[in-house]
């Protein structure tokens, strides 16, 4: 078998594929990073490279979304709330960066299997709770 591709073997065609994978997140409930990482894996990239590029192409989408939300709510924020929003945003950035760095380090040797098992268990639990009427859709 051939060796999995790394991010330095990325072509324009595969970058467009990653972007199309990311577009699947327009469907409610579809994870942006999950969809684009899955594309990368199907396209033959190794786990770490698929995740790295997925998070990289997510930066413009997440940044634009945050700026749009901020511009829409800026007029309604009081001065104290603005300072809190800035602190929360900075904290979120730092924590997000550290988590992504840890995930990329894990994926260099680890597998997605624990994440798949978690998602299946949460999904099944949600279906049971919906069926029993414990939670509403």
Buried (B, 14 or more C-beta within 10 A) or exposed (E): EEEBBBBEEBEEEBEEBBEEBBBBBEEEEEBBBBBBBBBBBEBBBBBBBBBBBBBEBBEEBEEEEEEEEBEEEEEEEEEEEEEEBEEEEEEEEEEEEEEBEEBBEBBEEEEBEEBEEEEEEEEEEEEEEEEEEEEEE
